[in-house]
Amino acid sequence: MYACSEVEAAPNQRLFFELYADRAAFDQHGRQPHVRHFLSESKNNAEITEIDRLRPYAGKYTFT
């Protein structure tokens, strides 16, 4: 799952939320050429990049 949101109180900020089935899926995604290109280009267009890794502990979701 992938979602991008604006931050209401900070019009120049964006929040990207990605959800992967497991660490292997995350790693595979990170090796894709378009993802590597996006990450390298984002350094030219963002003042700050902060990455937090979350571990879900409850909820209902399925991966297909």
mmCIF file of the C-alpha atoms, coordinates in Angstrom:
data_MODEL
# 
_entry.id   MODEL 
# 
loop_
_atom_site.group_PDB 
_atom_site.id 
_atom_site.type_symbol 
_atom_site.label_atom_id 
_atom_site.label_alt_id 
_atom_site.label_comp_id 
_atom_site.label_asym_id 
_atom_site.label_entity_id 
_atom_site.label_seq_id 
_atom_site.pdbx_PDB_ins_code 
_atom_site.Cartn_x 
_atom_site.Cartn_y 
_atom_site.Cartn_z 
_atom_site.occupancy 
_atom_site.B_iso_or_equiv 
_atom_site.pdbx_formal_charge 
_atom_site.auth_seq_id 
_atom_site.auth_comp_id 
_atom_site.auth_asym_id 
_atom_site.auth_atom_id 
_atom_site.pdbx_PDB_model_num 
ATOM 1  C CA . MET A 1 1  ? 0.000  0.000   0.000   1.00 0.00 ? 1  MET A CA 1 
ATOM 2  C CA . TYR A 1 2  ? 1.208  3.490   -0.783  1.00 0.00 ? 2  TYR A CA 1 
ATOM 3  C CA . ALA A 1 3  ? -0.345 6.816   0.189   1.00 0.00 ? 3  ALA A CA 1 
ATOM 4  C CA . CYS A 1 4  ? 0.772  10.436  0.022   1.00 0.00 ? 4  CYS A CA 1 
ATOM 5  C CA . SER A 1 5  ? -0.787 13.131  2.197   1.00 0.00 ? 5  SER A CA 1 
ATOM 6  C CA . GLU A 1 6  ? -0.443 16.859  2.632   1.00 0.00 ? 6  GLU A CA 1 
ATOM 7  C CA . VAL A 1 7  ? 0.205  18.182  6.140   1.00 0.00 ? 7  VAL A CA 1 
ATOM 8  C CA . GLU A 1 8  ? -2.607 20.615  6.941   1.00 0.00 ? 8  GLU A CA 1 
ATOM 9  C CA . ALA A 1 9  ? -0.548 23.009  9.068   1.00 0.00 ? 9  ALA A CA 1 
ATOM 10 C CA . ALA A 1 10 ? 2.536  22.799  6.814   1.00 0.00 ? 10 ALA A CA 1 
ATOM 11 C CA . PRO A 1 11 ? 1.678  23.307  3.135   1.00 0.00 ? 11 PRO A CA 1 
ATOM 12 C CA . ASN A 1 12 ? 5.194  22.481  1.906   1.00 0.00 ? 12 ASN A CA 1 
ATOM 13 C CA . GLN A 1 13 ? 5.352  19.125  3.685   1.00 0.00 ? 13 GLN A CA 1 
ATOM 14 C CA . ARG A 1 14 ? 4.234  15.733  2.409   1.00 0.00 ? 14 ARG A CA 1 
ATOM 15 C CA . LEU A 1 15 ? 3.821  12.457  4.226   1.00 0.00 ? 15 LEU A CA 1 
ATOM 16 C CA . PHE A 1 16 ? 4.453  9.250   2.291   1.00 0.00 ? 16 PHE A CA 1 
ATOM 17 C CA . PHE A 1 17 ? 3.122  6.076   3.876   1.00 0.00 ? 17 PHE A CA 1 
ATOM 18 C CA . GLU A 1 18 ? 4.091  2.676   2.508   1.00 0.00 ? 18 GLU A CA 1 
ATOM 19 C CA . LEU A 1 19 ? 3.027  -0.729  3.790   1.00 0.00 ? 19 LEU A CA 1 
ATOM 20 C CA . TYR A 1 20 ? 4.786  -3.926  2.710   1.00 0.00 ? 20 TYR A CA 1 
ATOM 21 C CA . ALA A 1 21 ? 3.992  -7.579  3.347   1.00 0.00 ? 21 ALA A CA 1 
ATOM 22 C CA . ASP A 1 22 ? 7.402  -8.116  4.932   1.00 0.00 ? 22 ASP A CA 1 
ATOM 23 C CA . ARG A 1 23 ? 10.992 -6.866  4.964   1.00 0.00 ? 23 ARG A CA 1 
ATOM 24 C CA . ALA A 1 24 ? 11.841 -8.857  1.826   1.00 0.00 ? 24 ALA A CA 1 
ATOM 25 C CA . ALA A 1 25 ? 9.087  -7.037  -0.095  1.00 0.00 ? 25 ALA A CA 1 
ATOM 26 C CA . PHE A 1 26 ? 10.396 -3.692  1.166   1.00 0.00 ? 26 PHE A CA 1 
ATOM 27 C CA . ASP A 1 27 ? 13.943 -4.577  0.133   1.00 0.00 ? 27 ASP A CA 1 
ATOM 28 C CA . GLN A 1 28 ? 12.815 -5.738  -3.305  1.00 0.00 ? 28 GLN A CA 1 
ATOM 29 C CA . HIS A 1 29 ? 10.910 -2.488  -3.820  1.00 0.00 ? 29 HIS A CA 1 
ATOM 30 C CA . GLY A 1 30 ? 14.002 -0.484  -2.871  1.00 0.00 ? 30 GLY A CA 1 
ATOM 31 C CA . ARG A 1 31 ? 16.065 -2.217  -5.556  1.00 0.00 ? 31 ARG A CA 1 
ATOM 32 C CA . GLN A 1 32 ? 13.758 -1.161  -8.400  1.00 0.00 ? 32 GLN A CA 1 
ATOM 33 C CA . PRO A 1 33 ? 15.301 1.365   -10.815 1.00 0.00 ? 33 PRO A CA 1 
ATOM 34 C CA . HIS A 1 34 ? 12.376 3.798   -10.606 1.00 0.00 ? 34 HIS A CA 1 
ATOM 35 C CA . VAL A 1 35 ? 12.544 3.830   -6.795  1.00 0.00 ? 35 VAL A CA 1 
ATOM 36 C CA . ARG A 1 36 ? 16.308 4.383   -6.782  1.00 0.00 ? 36 ARG A CA 1 
ATOM 37 C CA . HIS A 1 37 ? 15.838 7.234   -9.278  1.00 0.00 ? 37 HIS A CA 1 
ATOM 38 C CA . PHE A 1 38 ? 13.064 8.810   -7.175  1.00 0.00 ? 38 PHE A CA 1 
ATOM 39 C CA . LEU A 1 39 ? 15.184 8.678   -4.023  1.00 0.00 ? 39 LEU A CA 1 
ATOM 40 C CA . SER A 1 40 ? 18.231 10.175  -5.710  1.00 0.00 ? 40 SER A CA 1 
ATOM 41 C CA . GLU A 1 41 ? 16.173 12.995  -7.268  1.00 0.00 ? 41 GLU A CA 1 
ATOM 42 C CA . SER A 1 42 ? 14.241 13.721  -4.077  1.00 0.00 ? 42 SER A CA 1 
ATOM 43 C CA . LYS A 1 43 ? 17.472 14.850  -2.438  1.00 0.00 ? 43 LYS A CA 1 
ATOM 44 C CA . ASN A 1 44 ? 17.470 17.788  -4.880  1.00 0.00 ? 44 ASN A CA 1 
ATOM 45 C CA . ASN A 1 45 ? 13.885 18.782  -4.055  1.00 0.00 ? 45 ASN A CA 1 
ATOM 46 C CA . ALA A 1 46 ? 13.501 18.225  -0.329  1.00 0.00 ? 46 ALA A CA 1 
ATOM 47 C CA . GLU A 1 47 ? 15.020 20.105  2.564   1.00 0.00 ? 47 GLU A CA 1 
ATOM 48 C CA . ILE A 1 48 ? 14.605 17.217  4.980   1.00 0.00 ? 48 ILE A CA 1 
ATOM 49 C CA . THR A 1 49 ? 13.851 13.537  4.560   1.00 0.00 ? 49 THR A CA 1 
ATOM 50 C CA . GLU A 1 50 ? 12.915 11.584  7.663   1.00 0.00 ? 50 GLU A CA 1 
ATOM 51 C CA . ILE A 1 51 ? 12.222 7.857   7.560   1.00 0.00 ? 51 ILE A CA 1 
ATOM 52 C CA . ASP A 1 52 ? 10.515 6.008   10.390  1.00 0.00 ? 52 ASP A CA 1 
ATOM 53 C CA . ARG A 1 53 ? 9.990  2.252   10.292  1.00 0.00 ? 53 ARG A CA 1 
ATOM 54 C CA . LEU A 1 54 ? 6.859  1.142   12.100  1.00 0.00 ? 54 LEU A CA 1 
ATOM 55 C CA . ARG A 1 55 ? 5.897  -2.345  13.216  1.00 0.00 ? 55 ARG A CA 1 
ATOM 56 C CA . PRO A 1 56 ? 2.130  -2.965  13.271  1.00 0.00 ? 56 PRO A CA 1 
ATOM 57 C CA . TYR A 1 57 ? 0.856  -4.859  16.274  1.00 0.00 ? 57 TYR A CA 1 
ATOM 58 C CA . ALA A 1 58 ? -2.913 -4.816  15.738  1.00 0.00 ? 58 ALA A CA 1 
ATOM 59 C CA . GLY A 1 59 ? -5.435 -4.245  13.001  1.00 0.00 ? 59 GLY A CA 1 
ATOM 60 C CA . LYS A 1 60 ? -7.047 -5.968  10.070  1.00 0.00 ? 60 LYS A CA 1 
ATOM 61 C CA . TYR A 1 61 ? -5.335 -6.024  6.717   1.00 0.00 ? 61 TYR A CA 1 
ATOM 62 C CA . THR A 1 62 ? -4.642 -8.547  3.996   1.00 0.00 ? 62 THR A CA 1 
ATOM 63 C CA . PHE A 1 63 ? -1.924 -8.818  1.400   1.00 0.00 ? 63 PHE A CA 1 
ATOM 64 C CA . THR A 1 64 ? -2.776 -10.338 -1.949  1.00 0.00 ? 64 THR A CA 1 
# 
